[in-house]
Amino acid sequence: MGSVAAQRFRLPDVGEGLTEAEIVTWRVAVGDQVAVNDPLVEIETAKSLVELPSPYAGVVGELLVAAGELVPVGTPIITITEDGPMDEPIGVPDDEKPPSTLVGYGPSHSRGRARRRPPSNGRNPARPPEETTPAPAPTEATPAADPTAGVPPRPLAKPPVRKLAKDLGIDLASLAGTGRDGVVTREDVVAASVPPVPAIVAAVVDGDEHIPVRGVRAATAAAMTASAFTAPHVTVFHTVDVTKSVKLVGKLRADKAFEGVRVTVMLLAARALCLTAREFPDLNATFGDQEILRHPRIHLGVATAAARGLLVPTIEDAGGLGLPALAREVTRMTELARSGAASPAQLSGSTITLTNIGVFGVDSGTPILNPGQSAILCLGSVRQTPAEHQGRIALRWTTQLAMSFDHRIIDGQQGAQALARIGAILRDPKRELLLA
């Protein structure tokens, strides 16, 4: 029996700009029969868990990457035979197999087969040996000027890393890349952007638990570090009497328009943030190359605690949704994020963010901006506290709002007025305003 052709399935880009992913769990083993769209493997990107379906039908020939490995997009990860078992294993040539440590490819990694050499003169029928023309004697000549002489080589880095370095004002040529073949990684750029601080030496003790920083945690660490040392943060605080909001929540929970969705003060805060961003468009903006980019649509990111770490699902065009529709989208997207079923596209693209630490019983915090955004609102716990009301001290439902903003875009007056406006809406939420 002749050998059977095998298809090599390469790790695809499952999201915008994905460069690498971790192989989490193989759903198949060597020798398994698979059909088109059968699940092959579960991978973890910087944002989500994704299950990859098979593009081919046949038999699994070889798993080329072990679970737990981090591999770049385009790496062959599995071979599938077309129509049955093979006489002998069909794998990937050694020069195409990914290295054991896959941080990034350098130019020395050829992705194709070597080109065949032409036959030598002694075996070429078109030129017998006796007709071979002798090589001319070498002559002295002035060597041509090398246009690249004296020009330092261009540092190796992936496009997203180059963009990050440009945004942070980091010269890639000044960095010693820690990636494979000297490739400059995102971590190298972020480390270079952090101002020097006194050295802190951590004691290494027997029994210490070493946890690799990958996936969501690595993405969060890099994003928050880049944001903290790129955008000048300012945080303002505002304590608000939300007794009327708490009463409105109770009424809305009994309304059929909100059946099957979660109605909380956080939902009202999300609506209030969207309404305020319409009045203060710099809240929904990005600081670009010496210009401010105001976004016409409000894509609300809702910070969500999941088992894999902090995720921020996006409510697209949240500013154009009424309260019932907004409630359904917030419920749907946060459930998707917690279950690990949200796609990379659903976990990116937000233009402003809301985070709720009140669910953990915490009164307030200083939130860090998501990279590329100009504002983030933090909602604290809603609790009954003694407060002045109509000239008397009474128990009232109160919360503390905290808003961080990019001081390159928003000045102190704008930030304070915007937060006061959000507080005013929550202090006296008119139903017709919230449902508009």
C-alpha positions as CSV (number, residue, x, y, z in Angstrom):
1,M,0.0,0.0,0.0
2,G,1.3,3.4,-0.9
3,S,1.6,6.2,1.6
4,V,-1.4,8.4,2.2
5,A,-1.2,12.2,1.8
6,A,-1.5,14.1,5.1
7,Q,-2.7,17.6,5.7
8,R,-0.8,19.8,8.1
9,F,-3.1,22.1,10.1
10,R,-1.4,25.3,11.2
11,L,-2.4,27.4,14.2
12,P,-4.8,30.1,12.8
13,D,-5.3,33.7,13.9
14,V,-8.6,33.4,15.7
15,G,-8.7,37.0,16.6
16,E,-7.6,40.4,15.4
17,G,-3.8,40.6,15.6
18,L,-3.3,37.3,17.4
19,T,0.4,36.3,17.3
20,E,0.6,33.3,19.6
21,A,-1.5,30.9,21.7
22,E,-1.1,28.2,24.3
23,I,-2.1,24.6,23.5
24,V,-4.4,23.8,26.5
25,T,-6.0,20.5,25.7
26,W,-6.0,18.1,22.8
27,R,-9.5,16.8,22.0
28,V,-8.1,14.0,19.8
29,A,-5.4,11.4,19.8
30,V,-3.2,9.8,17.2
31,G,-5.3,7.3,15.2
32,D,-8.7,9.0,15.9
33,Q,-11.1,9.4,13.0
34,V,-12.2,13.0,12.6
35,A,-14.8,14.7,10.4
36,V,-14.8,18.3,9.2
37,N,-15.7,20.7,12.1
38,D,-15.0,18.1,14.8
39,P,-13.2,19.7,17.8
40,L,-9.4,19.2,17.6
41,V,-7.9,21.3,20.3
42,E,-8.6,24.0,22.9
43,I,-6.2,26.9,22.9
44,E,-5.8,29.9,25.2
45,T,-5.1,33.3,23.7
46,A,-4.3,36.5,25.6
47,K,-8.1,37.0,25.9
48,S,-10.1,33.8,25.8
49,L,-10.3,30.0,25.5
50,V,-11.0,28.9,21.9
51,E,-11.9,25.5,20.6
52,L,-10.5,24.9,17.0
53,P,-12.5,22.7,14.7
54,S,-11.0,20.4,12.1
55,P,-10.8,21.7,8.5
56,Y,-10.2,18.2,7.2
57,A,-11.8,14.7,7.4
58,G,-9.5,11.7,8.0
59,V,-7.3,10.1,10.6
60,V,-5.1,11.9,13.1
61,G,-1.5,11.2,12.1
62,E,0.6,13.1,14.6
63,L,0.2,15.8,17.3
64,L,3.1,18.1,16.6
65,V,2.8,20.3,19.7
66,A,2.4,19.2,23.3
67,A,-0.3,20.5,25.6
68,G,1.1,23.5,27.6
69,E,3.3,24.8,24.8
70,L,3.1,28.4,23.6
71,V,3.3,28.5,19.8
72,P,3.1,31.3,17.2
73,V,0.4,31.6,14.6
74,G,1.2,29.6,11.5
75,T,2.9,26.8,13.4
76,P,1.9,23.3,12.2
77,I,0.2,21.6,15.2
78,I,-1.3,18.4,13.8
79,T,-1.3,16.2,10.7
80,I,-4.5,14.5,9.4
81,T,-4.5,11.8,6.7
82,E,-7.0,12.1,4.0
83,D,-8.6,8.7,3.9
84,G,-7.3,6.2,6.4
85,P,-4.3,5.0,8.4
86,M,-0.8,5.4,6.9
87,D,1.8,2.7,6.3
88,E,4.3,4.8,8.1
89,P,4.0,8.0,10.3
90,I,3.8,11.2,8.3
91,G,5.2,14.1,10.1
92,V,6.7,17.5,9.5
93,P,10.3,17.9,8.3
94,D,12.7,18.9,11.0
95,D,13.1,22.3,9.5
96,E,9.4,23.0,9.8
97,K,8.8,21.7,13.3
98,P,8.5,24.4,15.9
99,P,11.3,24.6,18.4
100,S,10.7,23.5,22.0
101,T,10.7,27.1,23.2
102,L,8.4,29.0,20.9
103,V,8.5,32.7,21.7
104,G,8.8,34.0,18.1
105,Y,10.3,33.1,14.8
106,G,13.5,34.9,13.6
107,P,14.5,35.2,10.0
108,S,16.8,32.1,10.3
109,H,13.8,29.8,10.5
110,S,12.9,28.6,7.0
111,R,9.3,27.6,6.7
112,G,9.7,25.7,3.4
113,R,11.7,22.8,1.9
114,A,15.2,23.4,0.6
115,R,15.4,24.1,-3.1
116,R,16.9,21.3,-5.2
117,R,20.3,21.9,-6.6
118,P,20.9,21.7,-10.4
119,P,22.8,18.6,-11.5
120,S,26.6,18.9,-11.7
121,N,28.3,19.3,-15.1
122,G,29.4,15.7,-15.1
123,R,25.8,14.5,-15.1
124,N,24.2,17.3,-17.2
125,P,23.5,15.9,-20.7
126,A,23.2,19.5,-22.1
127,R,26.9,20.2,-21.2
128,P,29.4,17.3,-21.5
129,P,32.4,17.4,-19.3
130,E,34.8,18.1,-22.2
131,E,33.0,21.2,-23.2
132,T,33.2,22.8,-19.8
133,T,34.5,26.3,-20.0
134,P,37.2,27.0,-17.6
135,A,36.6,29.8,-15.1
136,P,38.3,33.1,-16.0
137,A,41.3,34.1,-14.1
138,P,40.5,36.5,-11.3
139,T,41.2,40.1,-12.0
140,E,41.7,43.0,-9.7
141,A,38.6,45.2,-9.5
142,T,37.4,48.0,-7.2
143,P,34.7,46.5,-5.0
144,A,31.3,48.1,-5.3
145,A,30.2,50.3,-2.4
146,D,28.0,48.4,0.1
147,P,24.9,50.7,0.6
148,T,24.2,48.9,4.0
149,A,27.7,49.5,5.3
150,G,27.6,51.3,8.6
151,V,23.8,50.9,8.9
152,P,22.9,49.0,12.1
153,P,20.6,46.0,11.4
154,R,16.9,46.5,12.0
155,P,15.9,45.1,15.3
156,L,13.7,42.0,15.2
157,A,10.2,42.5,16.6
158,K,6.6,41.7,15.6
159,P,4.3,44.5,14.3
160,P,2.3,44.8,17.6
161,V,5.5,45.1,19.6
162,R,6.8,47.8,17.2
163,K,3.6,49.7,17.6
164,L,3.8,49.5,21.4
165,A,7.4,50.7,21.3
166,K,6.4,53.6,19.2
167,D,3.5,54.5,21.5
168,L,5.8,54.3,24.5
169,G,8.7,56.2,22.8
170,I,11.0,53.3,23.1
171,D,13.9,52.8,20.6
172,L,13.8,49.1,19.7
173,A,17.5,49.3,18.6
174,S,18.4,50.1,22.3
175,L,16.9,46.9,23.6
176,A,18.4,43.4,23.9
177,G,15.7,41.1,22.8
178,T,15.0,38.1,25.1
179,G,13.0,36.2,22.5
180,R,14.3,33.5,20.2
181,D,17.1,34.7,18.0
182,G,17.2,38.0,19.8
183,V,13.6,39.0,18.9
184,V,12.4,41.9,21.0
185,T,9.2,40.9,22.9
186,R,6.4,42.9,24.4
187,E,7.8,42.2,27.9
188,D,11.1,43.8,26.8
189,V,9.4,46.9,25.7
190,V,7.2,47.2,28.8
191,A,10.2,46.7,31.0
192,A,12.1,49.4,29.2
193,S,9.2,51.8,29.8
194,V,9.1,51.4,33.5
195,P,11.1,54.2,35.3
196,P,14.0,52.9,37.3
197,V,13.3,52.1,41.0
198,P,15.4,50.8,43.8
199,A,16.2,47.2,43.3
200,I,13.9,44.8,45.1
201,V,15.4,41.3,45.6
202,A,12.9,38.6,46.3
203,A,14.0,35.8,48.6
204,V,13.7,32.4,47.1
205,V,12.7,29.8,49.6
206,D,12.3,26.1,49.3
207,G,8.6,25.3,48.8
208,D,7.9,28.5,46.9
209,E,5.2,28.0,44.2
210,H,6.3,29.1,40.8
211,I,3.3,30.1,38.6
212,P,4.0,30.8,34.9
213,V,2.5,34.1,33.8
214,R,0.6,33.3,30.6
215,G,-2.6,33.9,28.8
216,V,-5.0,36.4,30.5
217,R,-2.7,37.1,33.4
218,A,0.2,37.9,31.1
219,A,-2.0,40.1,28.9
220,T,-3.4,41.9,31.9
221,A,0.1,42.5,33.4
222,A,1.5,43.9,30.1
223,A,-1.6,46.1,29.4
224,M,-1.8,47.5,32.9
225,T,1.9,48.3,33.1
226,A,1.9,49.9,29.7
227,S,-1.2,52.0,30.6
228,A,0.1,53.0,34.0
229,F,3.4,54.4,32.6
230,T,1.9,55.8,29.3
231,A,-1.2,57.7,30.3
232,P,-1.0,60.2,33.2
233,H,-3.8,59.0,35.4
234,V,-6.0,61.2,37.6
235,T,-8.6,59.7,39.8
236,V,-11.6,61.7,41.3
237,F,-14.0,60.4,43.9
238,H,-17.7,61.1,44.7
239,T,-20.0,59.8,47.4
240,V,-23.6,59.6,46.2
241,D,-26.9,59.0,47.8
242,V,-28.4,56.2,45.6
243,T,-31.5,55.5,47.6
244,K,-33.8,56.4,44.6
245,S,-31.7,54.2,42.4
246,V,-32.1,51.2,44.8
247,K,-35.9,51.8,44.8
248,L,-35.9,52.0,41.0
249,V,-34.0,48.7,40.8
250,G,-36.7,47.0,42.8
251,K,-39.4,48.3,40.5
252,L,-37.5,47.3,37.3
253,R,-37.0,43.7,38.6
254,A,-40.8,43.3,38.6
255,D,-41.1,44.7,35.1
256,K,-41.7,42.2,32.3
257,A,-39.3,44.1,30.1
258,F,-36.5,43.0,32.4
259,E,-37.5,39.4,32.8
260,G,-34.6,37.0,32.8
261,V,-31.9,39.6,33.2
262,R,-29.9,41.0,36.1
263,V,-31.0,44.5,37.3
264,T,-28.7,46.1,39.7
265,V,-27.3,49.5,40.6
266,M,-24.4,48.6,38.3
267,L,-26.8,48.5,35.4
268,L,-28.0,52.0,36.2
269,A,-24.3,53.1,36.5
270,A,-23.6,51.7,33.1
271,R,-26.5,53.6,31.6
272,A,-25.4,56.8,33.5
273,L,-21.9,56.4,32.2
274,C,-23.1,56.1,28.6
275,L,-25.4,59.1,28.9
276,T,-22.5,61.2,30.4
277,A,-20.1,60.2,27.7
278,R,-22.5,61.7,25.2
279,E,-22.4,65.0,27.0
280,F,-18.6,64.8,27.6
281,P,-17.3,63.1,24.4
282,D,-13.7,63.2,25.6
283,L,-14.6,60.4,28.0
284,N,-15.0,58.2,24.9
285,A,-11.7,59.1,23.2
286,T,-8.1,57.9,22.6
287,F,-4.9,59.9,22.6
288,G,-3.2,59.3,19.3
289,D,-0.2,60.7,17.5
290,Q,-0.4,64.2,18.8
291,E,-4.2,64.2,18.3
292,I,-7.3,63.2,20.2
293,L,-9.6,60.7,18.5
294,R,-13.2,61.0,19.6
295,H,-15.2,57.8,19.0
296,P,-18.7,58.3,17.5
297,R,-20.1,55.2,19.1
298,I,-19.8,54.1,22.8
299,H,-18.6,50.5,23.1
300,L,-18.8,49.8,26.8
301,G,-16.3,47.4,28.4
302,V,-17.6,45.7,31.6
303,A,-14.8,44.4,33.8
304,T,-15.7,40.8,34.8
305,A,-14.0,38.5,37.3
306,A,-13.6,35.0,35.8
307,A,-11.8,31.8,36.8
308,R,-9.0,32.6,34.3
309,G,-8.6,36.2,35.5
310,L,-10.0,39.6,34.7
311,L,-11.8,39.8,31.4
312,V,-13.5,42.8,29.8
313,P,-16.4,41.8,27.4
314,T,-17.6,44.6,25.2
315,I,-21.2,45.8,24.8
316,E,-21.2,47.2,21.3
317,D,-22.9,50.5,20.7
318,A,-24.0,50.6,24.4
319,G,-24.7,54.3,24.0
320,G,-27.4,53.5,21.5
321,L,-29.2,50.9,23.7
322,G,-32.2,51.6,26.0
323,L,-32.0,50.2,29.5
324,P,-33.8,46.9,28.8
325,A,-31.5,46.1,25.8
326,L,-28.5,47.2,27.8
327,A,-29.5,44.9,30.6
328,R,-29.8,41.9,28.3
329,E,-26.4,42.6,26.7
330,V,-24.6,43.1,30.0
331,T,-26.1,39.9,31.3
332,R,-25.3,37.9,28.1
333,M,-21.7,39.2,27.7
334,T,-20.6,38.8,31.3
335,E,-22.0,35.2,31.4
336,L,-20.1,34.4,28.2
337,A,-16.9,35.8,29.7
338,R,-17.3,33.9,32.9
339,S,-18.0,30.6,31.1
340,G,-14.9,31.0,28.9
341,A,-17.1,31.0,25.7
342,A,-16.5,34.7,24.7
343,S,-14.5,35.1,21.5
344,P,-11.4,37.3,21.2
345,A,-13.5,39.8,19.2
346,Q,-16.1,40.0,22.0
347,L,-13.3,40.7,24.5
348,S,-11.8,43.6,22.6
349,G,-12.8,46.9,21.0
350,S,-14.3,48.7,24.0
351,T,-13.9,52.5,24.2
352,I,-14.7,53.1,27.8
353,T,-14.9,50.8,30.8
354,L,-17.0,50.2,33.9
355,T,-15.7,48.1,36.8
356,N,-17.7,47.1,39.9
357,I,-15.6,46.3,43.0
358,G,-18.6,46.8,45.3
359,V,-19.7,43.2,44.7
360,F,-16.6,42.2,46.8
361,G,-17.7,44.5,49.7
362,V,-15.1,47.1,48.9
363,D,-16.1,50.8,49.1
364,S,-13.7,52.3,46.5
365,G,-10.5,52.0,44.5
366,T,-8.3,53.7,41.9
367,P,-8.9,51.9,38.6
368,I,-6.3,51.8,35.9
369,L,-7.3,52.8,32.4
370,N,-7.5,50.1,29.7
371,P,-4.9,51.0,27.1
372,G,-6.2,53.3,24.5
373,Q,-9.1,54.6,26.6
374,S,-9.5,57.9,28.3
375,A,-11.8,57.0,31.2
376,I,-12.9,54.2,33.5
377,L,-15.6,54.3,36.2
378,C,-15.4,52.3,39.4
379,L,-18.5,51.5,41.4
380,G,-18.1,50.8,45.1
381,S,-20.4,48.8,47.4
382,V,-23.9,50.1,47.9
383,R,-24.7,50.1,51.6
384,Q,-26.9,51.9,54.2
385,T,-25.1,54.6,56.0
386,P,-26.1,57.6,58.2
387,A,-26.5,60.6,55.9
388,E,-28.2,64.0,55.9
389,H,-31.5,63.9,54.2
390,Q,-34.0,66.8,54.2
391,G,-32.3,68.4,57.1
392,R,-32.2,65.3,59.2
393,I,-29.8,62.3,59.7
394,A,-31.3,59.1,58.3
395,L,-30.1,55.7,57.0
396,R,-29.6,56.1,53.3
397,W,-28.3,53.9,50.5
398,T,-24.9,55.3,49.5
399,T,-22.0,54.4,47.2
400,Q,-18.7,55.9,46.3
401,L,-17.8,56.4,42.7
402,A,-14.2,56.7,41.5
403,M,-13.3,57.7,37.9
404,S,-9.8,57.6,36.5
405,F,-9.0,59.5,33.3
406,D,-6.2,60.3,31.0
407,H,-5.0,63.8,31.9
408,R,-3.7,64.4,28.3
409,I,-7.3,64.4,27.1
410,I,-9.4,65.3,30.1
411,D,-8.5,68.1,32.5
412,G,-9.5,68.2,36.2
413,Q,-12.6,70.4,35.6
414,Q,-14.0,68.1,32.9
415,G,-13.3,65.0,35.0
416,A,-14.9,66.4,38.1
417,Q,-18.0,67.7,36.2
418,A,-18.4,64.3,34.4
419,L,-18.3,62.4,37.6
420,A,-20.7,64.8,39.3
421,R,-23.1,64.3,36.3
422,I,-23.0,60.5,36.7
423,G,-23.7,61.0,40.5
424,A,-26.6,63.3,39.7
425,I,-28.2,60.7,37.5
426,L,-27.9,57.9,40.1
427,R,-29.0,60.3,42.9
428,D,-32.3,61.1,41.0
429,P,-32.8,58.5,38.2
430,K,-35.8,59.6,36.1
431,R,-37.2,56.5,34.5
432,E,-38.0,58.2,31.3
433,L,-34.3,59.3,31.0
434,L,-32.9,55.8,31.7
435,L,-35.3,54.2,29.3
436,A,-34.7,56.7,26.5
